[in-house]
């Protein structure tokens, strides 16, 4: 009985009226994106960080941010293969938590320090999108590619305050990206939800001889992105 109902169900799905039938006929689409992110660092410490600098531990904690972007998608011959470019303004924060050995042996407990690194970025991701064949008003896709990031808030060339030092990161970065999403077709536009992961390809850390930078060898940007995308 159940097996007999399955073909009927599949036929009903195929025959369901499709919204926005001309979407796949267009060469290029435009839209906008809104979303949130959590940024973090991939970190490598110097091997002598404890002996030389008294560092017992250093952890990176992710923090929430947001982004907004303009979407442009180009069809590459076949409707399921597309090139996507989304210039984006993003806001990110990463937190470094230090635990140092207390140099004053008369006191108990370690020295704790927290450093917050904020970024306001212009991101330029260029991604290949591989979409499934559309099933009625639904489709799914995967993304792969990379992006160039310009940190407008970078203090790479700023004068250091050795009394109250801060972590410097480079203004320019290149990141590899991988992600996927789901799409729903409305009568006059397409709505999508996307999740994406970025990992920096270059060391963005700027050493400058402060007690908070001395134990660090390398820092790489890591970001998880969740976005809502509208295309017409």
Legacy VTK file of the C-alpha trace (Angstrom):
# vtk DataFile Version 3.0
C-alpha trace
ASCII
DATASET POLYDATA
POINTS 232 float
0.000 0.000 0.000
2.744 2.441 1.024
4.871 1.478 -2.005
1.926 2.143 -4.258
1.540 5.667 -2.865
5.204 6.692 -3.422
4.996 7.140 -7.236
1.823 9.188 -6.785
3.616 11.418 -4.263
6.598 11.921 -6.604
4.359 12.800 -9.538
2.533 15.324 -7.370
5.839 16.910 -6.481
6.914 17.142 -10.132
3.615 18.656 -11.237
3.513 21.338 -8.541
3.476 24.821 -10.165
6.867 26.521 -10.134
7.458 30.077 -9.015
9.754 32.431 -10.941
10.208 30.064 -13.888
12.446 32.518 -15.790
15.086 32.697 -13.064
17.415 30.138 -14.677
17.039 31.770 -18.093
18.738 34.986 -16.990
22.494 35.380 -17.430
23.063 37.527 -14.342
21.165 38.183 -11.114
21.480 40.865 -8.463
20.380 41.035 -4.855
21.483 41.749 -1.319
22.730 39.841 1.696
22.344 40.295 5.465
23.903 38.096 8.110
25.943 37.433 11.193
29.368 35.944 11.820
31.620 34.593 14.538
35.319 35.414 14.098
38.299 33.730 15.718
42.030 33.199 15.279
43.972 30.156 14.267
47.039 30.617 16.449
50.621 29.373 16.700
52.744 30.242 19.739
56.518 30.378 20.003
57.895 27.093 21.376
59.623 28.893 24.285
56.610 30.983 25.305
56.557 29.671 28.888
60.317 29.737 29.565
60.950 33.114 27.943
57.750 35.041 28.638
56.050 33.233 31.526
52.976 32.465 29.418
51.003 29.564 30.877
48.171 29.662 28.357
46.761 31.752 25.539
43.331 31.026 24.092
41.325 32.673 21.343
37.605 33.170 21.894
35.155 33.827 19.087
32.800 36.776 19.214
29.676 37.718 17.257
29.624 40.207 14.392
27.557 41.081 11.349
27.740 41.766 7.630
25.816 43.288 4.748
26.594 42.854 1.048
25.522 43.300 -2.566
25.022 40.048 -4.503
25.796 39.437 -8.167
25.566 35.941 -9.675
26.656 34.989 -13.211
25.409 31.838 -14.965
28.308 29.866 -16.463
26.692 28.040 -19.347
24.709 25.516 -17.299
22.012 26.711 -14.848
23.484 24.728 -11.953
27.001 26.249 -12.241
27.363 29.904 -11.321
29.985 32.476 -10.334
29.026 34.548 -7.290
30.572 37.861 -6.186
29.361 39.556 -2.983
31.248 42.731 -1.960
30.620 42.866 1.779
31.031 45.208 4.725
31.634 43.090 7.834
32.238 43.769 11.514
34.271 41.267 13.540
35.777 40.901 17.000
38.238 38.337 18.363
39.268 37.952 22.015
42.642 36.693 23.273
42.823 35.497 26.880
46.299 35.339 28.480
47.431 33.596 31.640
50.921 34.631 32.810
53.030 33.416 35.717
52.920 36.032 38.480
56.479 37.416 38.837
55.715 38.443 42.424
56.229 35.197 44.326
54.732 36.726 47.463
51.337 36.770 45.750
49.230 33.756 44.857
47.402 33.353 41.571
48.300 33.999 37.962
48.153 37.231 36.005
45.204 37.339 33.616
44.890 39.594 30.596
42.240 40.008 27.915
42.820 41.600 24.507
39.996 42.433 22.093
40.845 42.830 18.410
38.141 44.566 16.372
37.930 44.760 12.589
35.768 46.622 10.109
36.368 44.826 6.828
35.676 45.232 3.146
35.426 41.647 1.893
35.511 40.633 -1.769
34.581 36.932 -2.059
34.559 35.220 -5.456
32.876 31.823 -5.284
31.886 29.000 -7.614
28.334 27.858 -6.861
27.197 24.316 -7.753
23.424 24.045 -7.393
21.207 20.986 -7.482
18.542 20.645 -10.148
15.534 22.621 -8.997
12.789 20.554 -7.313
9.600 22.571 -7.617
10.415 25.750 -5.643
13.446 24.424 -3.754
17.170 23.928 -4.496
20.417 23.401 -2.566
23.991 24.302 -3.415
27.633 24.184 -2.340
30.198 26.966 -2.652
33.976 27.057 -2.923
36.418 29.859 -3.602
38.240 32.621 -1.796
38.162 36.245 -0.806
40.374 39.282 -0.378
39.833 41.236 2.854
40.785 44.837 3.581
40.693 45.680 7.304
39.731 49.356 7.560
40.327 49.287 11.317
43.816 47.758 11.178
46.441 49.382 13.402
49.320 47.747 11.539
51.237 51.032 11.177
50.066 52.724 14.385
52.458 53.770 17.137
52.428 51.222 19.943
51.450 52.137 23.501
53.865 50.090 25.621
52.031 51.014 28.855
48.734 49.689 27.515
49.741 47.649 24.432
47.432 46.238 21.766
47.671 43.417 19.227
48.427 44.511 15.675
47.113 42.602 12.665
47.809 43.243 9.004
45.496 45.302 6.839
45.345 42.823 3.944
44.351 39.168 4.036
43.463 36.329 1.665
41.066 33.609 2.795
39.861 30.280 1.389
36.123 29.638 1.679
33.773 26.667 1.637
30.047 26.647 2.250
26.560 25.691 1.214
22.982 26.864 1.262
19.284 26.285 0.630
17.082 28.293 -1.733
13.343 28.855 -2.040
11.680 30.455 -5.066
8.912 33.005 -4.530
6.840 34.400 -7.440
9.220 37.323 -8.127
12.435 36.645 -6.194
14.591 33.900 -4.692
15.264 33.598 -0.964
18.260 31.705 0.422
19.975 30.767 3.670
23.732 30.196 3.502
26.478 29.059 5.876
30.143 29.528 5.001
33.578 29.033 6.598
36.684 31.149 5.899
40.283 30.436 6.867
43.136 32.893 6.350
45.936 31.846 4.017
48.517 34.288 5.364
49.866 35.161 8.777
48.188 38.443 9.780
50.136 38.950 13.019
52.431 41.984 13.345
55.129 41.445 16.049
56.142 44.631 17.849
58.016 43.669 21.032
55.249 44.030 23.638
54.616 41.493 26.380
51.313 40.486 24.754
52.810 39.999 21.278
56.150 38.380 22.184
54.722 34.861 22.852
52.831 34.782 19.535
54.362 33.405 16.351
51.413 33.462 13.915
47.721 34.422 13.729
45.282 33.347 11.006
41.748 34.688 10.608
38.893 32.190 10.953
35.260 33.142 10.370
31.905 31.352 10.295
29.273 33.235 8.265
25.484 32.782 8.296
23.640 34.850 5.693
20.173 35.505 4.323
20.245 36.245 0.587
17.580 37.748 -1.682
18.015 37.663 -5.482
15.776 38.922 -8.255
LINES 1 233
232 0 1 2 3 4 5 6 7 8 9 10 11 12 13 14 15 16 17 18 19 20 21 22 23 24 25 26 27 28 29 30 31 32 33 34 35 36 37 38 39 40 41 42 43 44 45 46 47 48 49 50 51 52 53 54 55 56 57 58 59 60 61 62 63 64 65 66 67 68 69 70 71 72 73 74 75 76 77 78 79 80 81 82 83 84 85 86 87 88 89 90 91 92 93 94 95 96 97 98 99 100 101 102 103 104 105 106 107 108 109 110 111 112 113 114 115 116 117 118 119 120 121 122 123 124 125 126 127 128 129 130 131 132 133 134 135 136 137 138 139 140 141 142 143 144 145 146 147 148 149 150 151 152 153 154 155 156 157 158 159 160 161 162 163 164 165 166 167 168 169 170 171 172 173 174 175 176 177 178 179 180 181 182 183 184 185 186 187 188 189 190 191 192 193 194 195 196 197 198 199 200 201 202 203 204 205 206 207 208 209 210 211 212 213 214 215 216 217 218 219 220 221 222 223 224 225 226 227 228 229 230 231
